[in-house]
Amino acid sequence: MSQIHFYKFYLQFKHLRRTFRHRFSLPPSADFLASLYGEGANPKPQTTARGWTSTSSECVPKSSDLQHDPIIWKYGEKKRGLTSYTLTLEEQKKNYYPIKGFPACKGYVYTECDQQRTDSSPLFGLDCEMCLTEKGNEVTRVSLVDAQGQCLLNELVKPESTVVNYRTRFSGITKKMLRPVKTRLSDIQTRLKNLLPRDAVLVGHSLNADLQALEMIHPSVIDTSLLFARNEGRRFKLKFLAKAVLGKEIQCEQKLGHDPAEDARAALELAQFFIEQGPAKVAELNLEMLLTTEKLAEVSQNKAAIQPQRCRVQKQLSEPPHLPKPCFLDCLQVTGQKPLLLGRQELDSSGLCLRNLSTSNKQILQRALEDVPLSTFSIIQFSLGPEYLESHLLAGLSEKVRSKLTDMLTIYAGPFEENFCLKSVRKEFGRCGPIQSLTVVTETYQPYVCIQYEVLEAAQLAVENLNGAEVAGSCIKVKAANSKSLSCAEHRTASNASLNICCRGVGSTVAGCAATLSLSLDNLGPLAERKWLQLSFFLSDLQSGKHRNCCFLKFQRPQSAVDALEVINGWTVKGRKVRSRNALASGHLWRWIWQMNHGSGKQGRNVTHENREQLSDTEQDLRKKVKQLDHHIKKLYRSLQKNTLCVVLFPGVNSVHGSQSGLGLMGIKDDGGRSAC
């Protein structure tokens, strides 16, 4: 099934549309399950995004493609001094570092290291171990090492509050160890201030947590968890980085808890390695693949194709590792999760998908209700079956949805005088949003104008703001071609935490529009604390990337959107009035609408009269099947435990008959049964 099915049968998907409010588009898929499960026993070689040529047995790095590595994207390939890797103020804010002057840091001790940093400034490694007390996480051990690895401070600390959990397995701290300790946090703060030079740079792994626990503020830091970037912003553990980059074993299971001096020294050496070797050498390590290989070796020792790899980076930096291409199922087993797979397609021992069309959705549901609660990761596949998803049916659906959308995007305005100025009409209605077409209707006694917009919100804004207004010298009425569609409560609640803003003259670039809106919101006093989570722009030309003066703001809370809407409606930006309203559709949908209205429409035009009749005959049965499918998903969802992450995927279609985008719905089940996004 594809995205078009969800919106065609929107009313039948009662549970899906009400439960899962977070939606996103998926690219069309030729074989979604094959891409999910893996390529099978003998996949063809292909080039991955990280620049490796992949087969079933090895990955060979291409140095010319290193620019695709996230480390190269951020730092470039050339070596830099240490000041290039210290966190900026914005990065510190983003990663919750204590910052001088912030209300949340009131009472924190400032290190007073205000001297200008240079590439020769001294580095110091810092690490803390914490225990859980009645107050929260409190420091119970602190270690500081200098650039030569010598330990300058390694002290136990008596917490102010009663310890609830010593976390001995990780902290190494016991009740017996802390009993004779007299040192308090204030003593440690004083000693650190005395030990650190005025231009000191602190190094640590997720150092923000250590500084928060120490209740100290330091202006210049290098965070190795952020330095060694990972795809999509994920982070490596310190233990893995020490082994893969430095060839050192730390945090051994034989030891009782972590040694903060050892961890501080490892973080310091990692930063020194990065600075001395440069980003290009780090990118060549391909740490993402090394981690996957290491984990796969632990769970796949009996697989001949996967051999444990030991990385001695300092000796063999120029030698690329020969690594296997990971399969999705193997990657799940890395975390100790043997996934549950239920559906009409199952896997044989080679990883190939096998069809078993005799299995019904009802049988799949019955098995899922029994097995899903016992599994930590489950993939359940329901299907309407190929008999309902023939290419001509898809074409008919496309044409019907296209026609429906055209009605929803079209309005009529008038009557106008005989010799009215069409340019004035376009200008006035264009302030509500991007116009796709504008035509004059002359068959009436007085001329009217038919206006088709590119976004639903623009059409609704025109009806709300220009009905009864004076345009081009005439007092006109504005009416929607399909008023029921525009006023449908289902569409209005599709994204109840979103605010749609359509404006003219703000700027055609992302930077220009964002700067203007940000400046305006910053002047709203209390509302400035409710800044948007997401700012999207409507492209007028996908090839050139130019933006129409129409943007979409998404807020964290519905009330924030309501408050912002009330204020923004009175704005005048660059001499033009900003018009805004609540979003009618979820964030991904307006792009899809644009594609539907700008597509060639060949599929729809090729539908024969016979095919249309066939669609009409089977549509009632199809609606029943979809409603039943929604009921199956509802029953499965109700059986899930609280805090289960749920993702519902309509994979889409990519075949010789045409392409249809997919749709994803996501949420976390809460107490009330509705997903929390």
CORWOGI-V916577 format. One record per backbone hydrogen bond with DSSP energy under -0.5 kcal/mol. CO is the residue of the C=O (numbers start at 0). NH is the residue of the N-H. If there is no record, write none. Layout:
CO NH
CO NH
This chain:
0 651
1 4
1 5
2 6
3 7
4 8
6 9
8 12
11 13
12 16
13 17
14 18
15 19
18 20
18 674
20 22
21 665
23 663
25 661
28 653
30 34
31 35
32 36
33 37
36 328
45 47
45 53
47 50
50 61
51 47
51 53
52 59
53 45
54 324
57 54
58 60
58 322
59 52
60 62
61 64
62 65
64 67
65 68
68 72
69 73
70 74
71 75
76 279
80 83
81 84
87 91
88 92
89 93
90 94
91 96
92 95
98 101
101 104
102 105
104 107
108 216
111 113
117 120
121 200
123 202
124 144
126 142
128 139
128 140
130 132
130 137
131 163
131 164
135 132
135 137
137 130
139 156
140 128
141 154
142 126
143 151
143 152
144 124
145 148
149 145
149 151
152 143
154 141
156 158
161 133
164 131
166 169
166 170
167 171
168 256
169 257
173 177
174 178
175 179
177 180
182 157
183 186
183 187
184 188
185 189
186 190
187 191
188 192
189 193
190 194
191 195
196 199
197 114
200 123
201 221
202 125
203 205
203 223
205 208
205 209
206 210
207 211
208 212
209 213
210 214
210 215
212 138
214 108
216 110
218 220
219 201
220 86
221 203
221 223
222 225
222 226
223 227
226 228
229 232
230 233
236 240
237 241
238 242
239 243
240 244
240 245
241 245
241 246
241 247
242 246
247 249
251 254
254 256
257 259
258 262
259 263
260 264
261 265
262 266
263 267
264 268
265 269
266 270
267 271
268 272
269 273
270 274
271 275
272 276
273 277
277 281
278 282
279 283
280 284
281 284
282 285
285 288
285 289
286 290
287 291
288 292
289 293
290 294
291 295
292 296
293 297
294 298
295 299
299 302
301 303
302 305
304 306
308 310
309 311
310 312
311 314
311 315
315 318
317 319
320 322
323 325
326 330
327 331
328 332
329 333
330 334
331 334
331 336
332 335
335 337
336 338
338 340
339 341
339 378
341 380
343 355
345 353
347 350
351 347
353 345
355 358
359 363
360 364
361 365
362 366
363 367
364 368
365 369
366 370
367 371
370 373
371 374
376 339
378 341
379 381
384 387
385 388
389 392
389 393
390 394
391 395
392 396
393 397
394 398
395 399
396 400
397 401
398 402
399 403
400 404
401 405
402 406
403 407
404 408
405 409
406 409
406 481
408 452
409 480
410 450
411 478
412 448
413 476
416 419
419 421
420 424
421 425
422 426
423 427
424 428
425 429
426 430
427 430
428 431
429 432
433 453
436 451
438 449
439 441
440 447
446 415
447 440
448 412
448 450
449 438
450 410
450 452
451 435
451 436
454 458
455 459
456 460
457 461
458 462
459 463
460 464
461 465
462 466
465 467
465 468
468 470
468 475
470 473
473 470
473 475
475 467
476 413
478 411
479 482
481 484
481 485
482 486
484 487
487 491
488 492
490 493
492 495
494 497
496 554
497 582
498 500
498 552
499 501
499 580
500 502
500 550
501 578
507 546
508 512
509 513
510 514
511 515
512 516
513 517
514 518
515 519
516 520
517 521
518 522
519 522
520 523
521 524
523 526
524 527
525 528
526 529
533 553
535 551
536 538
537 547
540 544
545 539
545 540
547 549
548 502
549 537
550 500
551 535
552 498
553 532
553 533
556 559
556 560
557 561
558 562
559 563
560 564
561 565
562 566
563 567
564 568
566 569
567 570
570 577
571 573
572 575
575 572
578 501
580 499
585 588
585 589
587 590
587 591
588 592
589 593
590 594
591 595
592 596
593 597
594 598
600 604
601 605
603 606
607 611
608 612
609 613
610 614
611 615
612 616
613 617
614 618
617 621
618 622
619 623
620 624
621 625
622 626
623 627
624 628
625 629
626 630
627 631
628 632
629 633
630 634
631 635
632 636
633 637
634 638
636 639
640 643
643 668
645 666
646 648
647 664
648 650
649 662
652 659
654 657
657 654
659 652
660 2
661 25
662 649
663 23
664 647
665 21
666 645
667 675
668 642
669 672
673 669
674 676
675 667
